[in-house]
Amino acid sequence: MLTFFLLSVFRYLRLIVNIIAFSNLKGHPIKKNPTFKSTDVSVVVPTVFADKNEVMACLKRIRVCNPLQLIVVTKDELVPDVYAACAEVTAGAESDDEKLDMVQVIGVAKLNKRTQMVAALQQAVTGSIVAFADDDVFWPGSDFITAMLACFENPEVGACGPSQRVCRSTDLDKPTTFTNFLGICYLERRNFNTGATNLIDGAVSTLSGRTSFYRASLIQNDAFMNFFLNALNHDDDKNLTRWVYDQGYQITLNFNPAARIMTTLETSPRMFLNQCMRWARGRGNFRVMQTTTYWYDTHMWSLYAIYIGQFQTPAFLIDGSLLTLLYRGMADYDTYTRNSAVLALIAWIFFTKIVKIIPHFCEFPQDIKFIPGMICFSYFHGLLNIYALITRDNKVWGR
């Protein structure tokens, strides 16, 4: 039973503590006279401009926040197309807040997100704060930038990010609805895990690039650009996170309801699995462990919760081992007691599979029907992790 006890502690201590932490998360308060305003923020949107309507919807949601600059970076030959799309939106706008005539478009010779981000920093950014946003995110409203800037009232904070949710499919007849739900689960779990560790010891495994804010002085310099352009091809967001911590700054997350963005993820089963493989192949945590010290110098809880806890996979091996150890360890008990203990453990494992998704189920109880499929996929994902480990040197997106 000692082995069962030790494995249980290793497996579930992180979850129990994180549940307590997540339940105490609060948003950053907005001061009456804040240090920074929306007009101090330069927003950079790198894009391949594959879906004009989605990109324009993204830009319109950013525009209503009244930033100092809204900079789009795309391929050289697509620059006229982006300007034309912005002009079309502006012509049909019913108010100044809906116009996109303030958009600056920068071209690069070859599409590469890092190159696009650096091009904006070198050629256009003038704000004290830089916000990067993917072209498939939708900011919640005009107060979003103001809510995010509250994080920088602490001079030790170098970067911050919002909470995130996936846009829920309303067409329940489509076969991609379940895949959409799995994407929702991914971001709900991410909110839970990152929010809890950030509250406990200030750690963030990866500051998501879907939307993130940085002090311009931290990244608008040659040292950062040399680091960023020459780092490992994988994990753009992880390298930005490493840079902030290595410079001695803190990263914070804002769970203010006004600071919650919406985004889309792949919904076709094939593309969603490809995206899962890309996430699974990420080697950022191992790179951090090899090249930096902040992950154990200043983030003691996250040393266990993030860096040691990442080895709690595949789930079917851990859960299967726990059930086997408990069943064998209770060999001297009567059948009723033994079976009751096993059933109690199964019920606990079931709870651990759904606890991080409870906020979504509270809002959309009709999605409870997806729970069996979600649990099956969580075990299947363990096989994906094994395959990702075997093929970890494959750097082609989605393979």
Summary of the structure (lengths in Angstrom):
residues: 399
radius of gyration: 22.5
end to end distance: 41.6
largest distance: 79.3
contacts: 1257
relative contact order: 0.13
helix: 59%
strand: 13%
